[in-house]
């Protein structure tokens, strides 16, 4: 009976603990079905496609200050593919203390391009007509 109870407890802890921020790593897992949706969007060269994903920051680019300002960085997905994240910092706070090697999760709109694609709309829509996007880094959600 104790073994069964210990097993059930372990399953419950794993279920509720997995996908939560892991201290010291800033990691938050994304449901595998969401990652599959992003991979499908990339392979099908989709545009204007709402996705969630996660990965490691492999390069931080300078801000794009032409028009609305965007914080830009490249994320490598678990598959090895890369996407550019363009986070509008006129509508949302800058992702603080972002460094190469950090893990981020995101919810935004995917636009295919020859380099892998862009994730944007990672913020609230002030007019309320678009799905709210976000970026998670070190346990904090930016939107």
PyMOL CGO cylinders between C-alpha atoms (Angstrom):
from pymol import cmd
from pymol.cgo import CYLINDER

trace = [
    CYLINDER, 0.00, 0.00, 0.00, 2.85, 2.41, 0.85, 0.3, 1, 1, 1, 1, 1, 1,
    CYLINDER, 2.85, 2.41, 0.85, 4.45, 1.73, -2.54, 0.3, 1, 1, 1, 1, 1, 1,
    CYLINDER, 4.45, 1.73, -2.54, 1.20, 2.53, -4.35, 0.3, 1, 1, 1, 1, 1, 1,
    CYLINDER, 1.20, 2.53, -4.35, 0.71, 5.70, -2.34, 0.3, 1, 1, 1, 1, 1, 1,
    CYLINDER, 0.71, 5.70, -2.34, 4.33, 6.75, -2.99, 0.3, 1, 1, 1, 1, 1, 1,
    CYLINDER, 4.33, 6.75, -2.99, 3.86, 6.09, -6.71, 0.3, 1, 1, 1, 1, 1, 1,
    CYLINDER, 3.86, 6.09, -6.71, 0.62, 8.10, -6.86, 0.3, 1, 1, 1, 1, 1, 1,
    CYLINDER, 0.62, 8.10, -6.86, 2.27, 10.96, -4.97, 0.3, 1, 1, 1, 1, 1, 1,
    CYLINDER, 2.27, 10.96, -4.97, 5.24, 10.91, -7.35, 0.3, 1, 1, 1, 1, 1, 1,
    CYLINDER, 5.24, 10.91, -7.35, 2.92, 11.03, -10.36, 0.3, 1, 1, 1, 1, 1, 1,
    CYLINDER, 2.92, 11.03, -10.36, 0.95, 13.95, -8.90, 0.3, 1, 1, 1, 1, 1, 1,
    CYLINDER, 0.95, 13.95, -8.90, 4.14, 15.89, -8.09, 0.3, 1, 1, 1, 1, 1, 1,
    CYLINDER, 4.14, 15.89, -8.09, 5.54, 15.20, -11.55, 0.3, 1, 1, 1, 1, 1, 1,
    CYLINDER, 5.54, 15.20, -11.55, 2.28, 16.21, -13.23, 0.3, 1, 1, 1, 1, 1, 1,
    CYLINDER, 2.28, 16.21, -13.23, 1.87, 19.49, -11.37, 0.3, 1, 1, 1, 1, 1, 1,
    CYLINDER, 1.87, 19.49, -11.37, 5.56, 20.27, -11.03, 0.3, 1, 1, 1, 1, 1, 1,
    CYLINDER, 5.56, 20.27, -11.03, 6.51, 19.65, -14.66, 0.3, 1, 1, 1, 1, 1, 1,
    CYLINDER, 6.51, 19.65, -14.66, 5.92, 22.74, -16.74, 0.3, 1, 1, 1, 1, 1, 1,
    CYLINDER, 5.92, 22.74, -16.74, 6.40, 25.09, -13.84, 0.3, 1, 1, 1, 1, 1, 1,
    CYLINDER, 6.40, 25.09, -13.84, 9.43, 27.33, -13.63, 0.3, 1, 1, 1, 1, 1, 1,
    CYLINDER, 9.43, 27.33, -13.63, 12.46, 25.45, -12.46, 0.3, 1, 1, 1, 1, 1, 1,
    CYLINDER, 12.46, 25.45, -12.46, 14.48, 27.52, -9.97, 0.3, 1, 1, 1, 1, 1, 1,
    CYLINDER, 14.48, 27.52, -9.97, 17.76, 28.78, -11.28, 0.3, 1, 1, 1, 1, 1, 1,
    CYLINDER, 17.76, 28.78, -11.28, 17.05, 27.88, -14.92, 0.3, 1, 1, 1, 1, 1, 1,
    CYLINDER, 17.05, 27.88, -14.92, 14.23, 30.21, -15.85, 0.3, 1, 1, 1, 1, 1, 1,
    CYLINDER, 14.23, 30.21, -15.85, 12.78, 27.25, -17.74, 0.3, 1, 1, 1, 1, 1, 1,
    CYLINDER, 12.78, 27.25, -17.74, 9.09, 26.79, -18.27, 0.3, 1, 1, 1, 1, 1, 1,
    CYLINDER, 9.09, 26.79, -18.27, 8.11, 23.89, -20.46, 0.3, 1, 1, 1, 1, 1, 1,
    CYLINDER, 8.11, 23.89, -20.46, 5.63, 24.34, -23.27, 0.3, 1, 1, 1, 1, 1, 1,
    CYLINDER, 5.63, 24.34, -23.27, 3.03, 21.71, -24.02, 0.3, 1, 1, 1, 1, 1, 1,
    CYLINDER, 3.03, 21.71, -24.02, 4.49, 19.43, -26.72, 0.3, 1, 1, 1, 1, 1, 1,
    CYLINDER, 4.49, 19.43, -26.72, 1.39, 19.95, -28.87, 0.3, 1, 1, 1, 1, 1, 1,
    CYLINDER, 1.39, 19.95, -28.87, 2.21, 23.67, -28.95, 0.3, 1, 1, 1, 1, 1, 1,
    CYLINDER, 2.21, 23.67, -28.95, 5.79, 22.92, -30.04, 0.3, 1, 1, 1, 1, 1, 1,
    CYLINDER, 5.79, 22.92, -30.04, 4.43, 20.59, -32.74, 0.3, 1, 1, 1, 1, 1, 1,
    CYLINDER, 4.43, 20.59, -32.74, 2.13, 23.38, -33.94, 0.3, 1, 1, 1, 1, 1, 1,
    CYLINDER, 2.13, 23.38, -33.94, 5.10, 25.74, -34.28, 0.3, 1, 1, 1, 1, 1, 1,
    CYLINDER, 5.10, 25.74, -34.28, 7.18, 23.10, -36.10, 0.3, 1, 1, 1, 1, 1, 1,
    CYLINDER, 7.18, 23.10, -36.10, 4.25, 22.53, -38.47, 0.3, 1, 1, 1, 1, 1, 1,
    CYLINDER, 4.25, 22.53, -38.47, 3.95, 26.27, -39.11, 0.3, 1, 1, 1, 1, 1, 1,
    CYLINDER, 3.95, 26.27, -39.11, 7.64, 26.40, -40.01, 0.3, 1, 1, 1, 1, 1, 1,
    CYLINDER, 7.64, 26.40, -40.01, 7.50, 23.38, -42.33, 0.3, 1, 1, 1, 1, 1, 1,
    CYLINDER, 7.50, 23.38, -42.33, 4.31, 24.62, -44.02, 0.3, 1, 1, 1, 1, 1, 1,
    CYLINDER, 4.31, 24.62, -44.02, 5.68, 28.19, -44.37, 0.3, 1, 1, 1, 1, 1, 1,
    CYLINDER, 5.68, 28.19, -44.37, 2.63, 29.61, -42.58, 0.3, 1, 1, 1, 1, 1, 1,
    CYLINDER, 2.63, 29.61, -42.58, 2.00, 33.29, -41.94, 0.3, 1, 1, 1, 1, 1, 1,
    CYLINDER, 2.00, 33.29, -41.94, -0.22, 35.04, -39.41, 0.3, 1, 1, 1, 1, 1, 1,
    CYLINDER, -0.22, 35.04, -39.41, -0.33, 31.80, -37.40, 0.3, 1, 1, 1, 1, 1, 1,
    CYLINDER, -0.33, 31.80, -37.40, -0.71, 31.91, -33.59, 0.3, 1, 1, 1, 1, 1, 1,
    CYLINDER, -0.71, 31.91, -33.59, 1.88, 29.66, -31.89, 0.3, 1, 1, 1, 1, 1, 1,
    CYLINDER, 1.88, 29.66, -31.89, 3.55, 28.88, -28.59, 0.3, 1, 1, 1, 1, 1, 1,
    CYLINDER, 3.55, 28.88, -28.59, 7.08, 27.65, -28.24, 0.3, 1, 1, 1, 1, 1, 1,
    CYLINDER, 7.08, 27.65, -28.24, 10.24, 27.71, -26.21, 0.3, 1, 1, 1, 1, 1, 1,
    CYLINDER, 10.24, 27.71, -26.21, 13.94, 27.48, -26.64, 0.3, 1, 1, 1, 1, 1, 1,
    CYLINDER, 13.94, 27.48, -26.64, 17.37, 28.82, -25.88, 0.3, 1, 1, 1, 1, 1, 1,
    CYLINDER, 17.37, 28.82, -25.88, 18.42, 32.36, -26.76, 0.3, 1, 1, 1, 1, 1, 1,
    CYLINDER, 18.42, 32.36, -26.76, 21.40, 31.98, -29.09, 0.3, 1, 1, 1, 1, 1, 1,
    CYLINDER, 21.40, 31.98, -29.09, 21.84, 35.57, -30.21, 0.3, 1, 1, 1, 1, 1, 1,
    CYLINDER, 21.84, 35.57, -30.21, 20.71, 38.98, -29.05, 0.3, 1, 1, 1, 1, 1, 1,
    CYLINDER, 20.71, 38.98, -29.05, 20.33, 41.57, -31.79, 0.3, 1, 1, 1, 1, 1, 1,
    CYLINDER, 20.33, 41.57, -31.79, 20.15, 45.33, -31.54, 0.3, 1, 1, 1, 1, 1, 1,
    CYLINDER, 20.15, 45.33, -31.54, 16.72, 46.85, -31.08, 0.3, 1, 1, 1, 1, 1, 1,
    CYLINDER, 16.72, 46.85, -31.08, 14.78, 47.66, -34.21, 0.3, 1, 1, 1, 1, 1, 1,
    CYLINDER, 14.78, 47.66, -34.21, 13.96, 51.35, -33.79, 0.3, 1, 1, 1, 1, 1, 1,
    CYLINDER, 13.96, 51.35, -33.79, 12.37, 51.86, -37.21, 0.3, 1, 1, 1, 1, 1, 1,
    CYLINDER, 12.37, 51.86, -37.21, 8.70, 52.57, -36.45, 0.3, 1, 1, 1, 1, 1, 1,
    CYLINDER, 8.70, 52.57, -36.45, 7.53, 50.73, -33.34, 0.3, 1, 1, 1, 1, 1, 1,
    CYLINDER, 7.53, 50.73, -33.34, 10.54, 49.70, -31.28, 0.3, 1, 1, 1, 1, 1, 1,
    CYLINDER, 10.54, 49.70, -31.28, 11.24, 45.97, -30.99, 0.3, 1, 1, 1, 1, 1, 1,
    CYLINDER, 11.24, 45.97, -30.99, 13.61, 44.02, -28.78, 0.3, 1, 1, 1, 1, 1, 1,
    CYLINDER, 13.61, 44.02, -28.78, 15.04, 41.30, -31.05, 0.3, 1, 1, 1, 1, 1, 1,
    CYLINDER, 15.04, 41.30, -31.05, 16.69, 37.97, -30.30, 0.3, 1, 1, 1, 1, 1, 1,
    CYLINDER, 16.69, 37.97, -30.30, 17.07, 34.58, -31.93, 0.3, 1, 1, 1, 1, 1, 1,
    CYLINDER, 17.07, 34.58, -31.93, 15.76, 31.47, -30.21, 0.3, 1, 1, 1, 1, 1, 1,
    CYLINDER, 15.76, 31.47, -30.21, 16.84, 27.94, -31.05, 0.3, 1, 1, 1, 1, 1, 1,
    CYLINDER, 16.84, 27.94, -31.05, 13.99, 25.46, -30.69, 0.3, 1, 1, 1, 1, 1, 1,
    CYLINDER, 13.99, 25.46, -30.69, 14.46, 21.94, -29.36, 0.3, 1, 1, 1, 1, 1, 1,
    CYLINDER, 14.46, 21.94, -29.36, 14.45, 20.71, -32.99, 0.3, 1, 1, 1, 1, 1, 1,
    CYLINDER, 14.45, 20.71, -32.99, 17.47, 22.90, -33.74, 0.3, 1, 1, 1, 1, 1, 1,
    CYLINDER, 17.47, 22.90, -33.74, 15.48, 25.29, -35.93, 0.3, 1, 1, 1, 1, 1, 1,
    CYLINDER, 15.48, 25.29, -35.93, 15.69, 28.98, -35.14, 0.3, 1, 1, 1, 1, 1, 1,
    CYLINDER, 15.69, 28.98, -35.14, 13.19, 31.84, -35.06, 0.3, 1, 1, 1, 1, 1, 1,
    CYLINDER, 13.19, 31.84, -35.06, 13.61, 35.56, -34.59, 0.3, 1, 1, 1, 1, 1, 1,
    CYLINDER, 13.61, 35.56, -34.59, 11.54, 36.99, -31.74, 0.3, 1, 1, 1, 1, 1, 1,
    CYLINDER, 11.54, 36.99, -31.74, 10.55, 40.63, -32.31, 0.3, 1, 1, 1, 1, 1, 1,
    CYLINDER, 10.55, 40.63, -32.31, 9.03, 41.89, -29.04, 0.3, 1, 1, 1, 1, 1, 1,
    CYLINDER, 9.03, 41.89, -29.04, 7.33, 45.29, -29.29, 0.3, 1, 1, 1, 1, 1, 1,
    CYLINDER, 7.33, 45.29, -29.29, 8.77, 47.40, -26.46, 0.3, 1, 1, 1, 1, 1, 1,
    CYLINDER, 8.77, 47.40, -26.46, 6.48, 50.32, -27.20, 0.3, 1, 1, 1, 1, 1, 1,
    CYLINDER, 6.48, 50.32, -27.20, 3.54, 48.15, -26.09, 0.3, 1, 1, 1, 1, 1, 1,
    CYLINDER, 3.54, 48.15, -26.09, 5.20, 45.80, -23.57, 0.3, 1, 1, 1, 1, 1, 1,
    CYLINDER, 5.20, 45.80, -23.57, 8.11, 45.93, -21.14, 0.3, 1, 1, 1, 1, 1, 1,
    CYLINDER, 8.11, 45.93, -21.14, 11.54, 44.90, -22.37, 0.3, 1, 1, 1, 1, 1, 1,
    CYLINDER, 11.54, 44.90, -22.37, 12.52, 41.37, -21.33, 0.3, 1, 1, 1, 1, 1, 1,
    CYLINDER, 12.52, 41.37, -21.33, 14.90, 42.21, -18.49, 0.3, 1, 1, 1, 1, 1, 1,
    CYLINDER, 14.90, 42.21, -18.49, 18.42, 40.82, -18.17, 0.3, 1, 1, 1, 1, 1, 1,
    CYLINDER, 18.42, 40.82, -18.17, 18.10, 38.62, -21.26, 0.3, 1, 1, 1, 1, 1, 1,
    CYLINDER, 18.10, 38.62, -21.26, 21.37, 36.81, -22.04, 0.3, 1, 1, 1, 1, 1, 1,
    CYLINDER, 21.37, 36.81, -22.04, 22.62, 34.33, -24.62, 0.3, 1, 1, 1, 1, 1, 1,
    CYLINDER, 22.62, 34.33, -24.62, 22.00, 30.85, -23.22, 0.3, 1, 1, 1, 1, 1, 1,
    CYLINDER, 22.00, 30.85, -23.22, 18.81, 31.84, -21.38, 0.3, 1, 1, 1, 1, 1, 1,
    CYLINDER, 18.81, 31.84, -21.38, 15.66, 29.81, -21.88, 0.3, 1, 1, 1, 1, 1, 1,
    CYLINDER, 15.66, 29.81, -21.88, 12.45, 31.59, -22.94, 0.3, 1, 1, 1, 1, 1, 1,
    CYLINDER, 12.45, 31.59, -22.94, 8.89, 30.56, -23.70, 0.3, 1, 1, 1, 1, 1, 1,
    CYLINDER, 8.89, 30.56, -23.70, 6.65, 32.60, -25.95, 0.3, 1, 1, 1, 1, 1, 1,
    CYLINDER, 6.65, 32.60, -25.95, 3.16, 32.99, -27.33, 0.3, 1, 1, 1, 1, 1, 1,
    CYLINDER, 3.16, 32.99, -27.33, 2.87, 35.06, -30.47, 0.3, 1, 1, 1, 1, 1, 1,
    CYLINDER, 2.87, 35.06, -30.47, 2.13, 35.17, -34.15, 0.3, 1, 1, 1, 1, 1, 1,
    CYLINDER, 2.13, 35.17, -34.15, 4.45, 33.30, -36.51, 0.3, 1, 1, 1, 1, 1, 1,
    CYLINDER, 4.45, 33.30, -36.51, 5.42, 34.70, -39.90, 0.3, 1, 1, 1, 1, 1, 1,
    CYLINDER, 5.42, 34.70, -39.90, 7.50, 32.45, -42.15, 0.3, 1, 1, 1, 1, 1, 1,
    CYLINDER, 7.50, 32.45, -42.15, 10.62, 33.72, -43.90, 0.3, 1, 1, 1, 1, 1, 1,
    CYLINDER, 10.62, 33.72, -43.90, 13.70, 32.14, -45.51, 0.3, 1, 1, 1, 1, 1, 1,
    CYLINDER, 13.70, 32.14, -45.51, 15.66, 32.34, -42.25, 0.3, 1, 1, 1, 1, 1, 1,
    CYLINDER, 15.66, 32.34, -42.25, 13.16, 30.36, -40.20, 0.3, 1, 1, 1, 1, 1, 1,
    CYLINDER, 13.16, 30.36, -40.20, 10.53, 32.92, -39.39, 0.3, 1, 1, 1, 1, 1, 1,
    CYLINDER, 10.53, 32.92, -39.39, 9.58, 35.65, -36.96, 0.3, 1, 1, 1, 1, 1, 1,
    CYLINDER, 9.58, 35.65, -36.96, 7.52, 35.53, -33.79, 0.3, 1, 1, 1, 1, 1, 1,
    CYLINDER, 7.52, 35.53, -33.79, 5.77, 38.84, -33.09, 0.3, 1, 1, 1, 1, 1, 1,
    CYLINDER, 5.77, 38.84, -33.09, 2.60, 40.01, -31.32, 0.3, 1, 1, 1, 1, 1, 1,
    CYLINDER, 2.60, 40.01, -31.32, 4.21, 38.94, -28.02, 0.3, 1, 1, 1, 1, 1, 1,
    CYLINDER, 4.21, 38.94, -28.02, 2.22, 41.62, -26.19, 0.3, 1, 1, 1, 1, 1, 1,
    CYLINDER, 2.22, 41.62, -26.19, -1.29, 42.77, -25.39, 0.3, 1, 1, 1, 1, 1, 1,
    CYLINDER, -1.29, 42.77, -25.39, -3.30, 44.33, -28.21, 0.3, 1, 1, 1, 1, 1, 1,
    CYLINDER, -3.30, 44.33, -28.21, -4.33, 47.79, -26.97, 0.3, 1, 1, 1, 1, 1, 1,
    CYLINDER, -4.33, 47.79, -26.97, -7.43, 47.59, -29.20, 0.3, 1, 1, 1, 1, 1, 1,
    CYLINDER, -7.43, 47.59, -29.20, -8.35, 44.09, -27.99, 0.3, 1, 1, 1, 1, 1, 1,
    CYLINDER, -8.35, 44.09, -27.99, -8.65, 42.56, -31.47, 0.3, 1, 1, 1, 1, 1, 1,
    CYLINDER, -8.65, 42.56, -31.47, -5.66, 40.21, -31.36, 0.3, 1, 1, 1, 1, 1, 1,
    CYLINDER, -5.66, 40.21, -31.36, -4.79, 37.28, -29.12, 0.3, 1, 1, 1, 1, 1, 1,
    CYLINDER, -4.79, 37.28, -29.12, -2.63, 38.38, -26.19, 0.3, 1, 1, 1, 1, 1, 1,
    CYLINDER, -2.63, 38.38, -26.19, 0.94, 37.26, -26.67, 0.3, 1, 1, 1, 1, 1, 1,
    CYLINDER, 0.94, 37.26, -26.67, 3.75, 37.01, -24.13, 0.3, 1, 1, 1, 1, 1, 1,
    CYLINDER, 3.75, 37.01, -24.13, 7.32, 36.04, -23.40, 0.3, 1, 1, 1, 1, 1, 1,
    CYLINDER, 7.32, 36.04, -23.40, 8.35, 34.21, -20.22, 0.3, 1, 1, 1, 1, 1, 1,
    CYLINDER, 8.35, 34.21, -20.22, 11.87, 34.57, -18.89, 0.3, 1, 1, 1, 1, 1, 1,
    CYLINDER, 11.87, 34.57, -18.89, 13.20, 33.70, -15.42, 0.3, 1, 1, 1, 1, 1, 1,
    CYLINDER, 13.20, 33.70, -15.42, 9.70, 33.13, -14.08, 0.3, 1, 1, 1, 1, 1, 1,
    CYLINDER, 9.70, 33.13, -14.08, 8.30, 36.46, -15.27, 0.3, 1, 1, 1, 1, 1, 1,
    CYLINDER, 8.30, 36.46, -15.27, 5.77, 36.95, -18.05, 0.3, 1, 1, 1, 1, 1, 1,
    CYLINDER, 5.77, 36.95, -18.05, 6.15, 40.02, -20.30, 0.3, 1, 1, 1, 1, 1, 1,
    CYLINDER, 6.15, 40.02, -20.30, 3.13, 41.20, -22.33, 0.3, 1, 1, 1, 1, 1, 1,
]
cmd.load_cgo(trace, "trace")
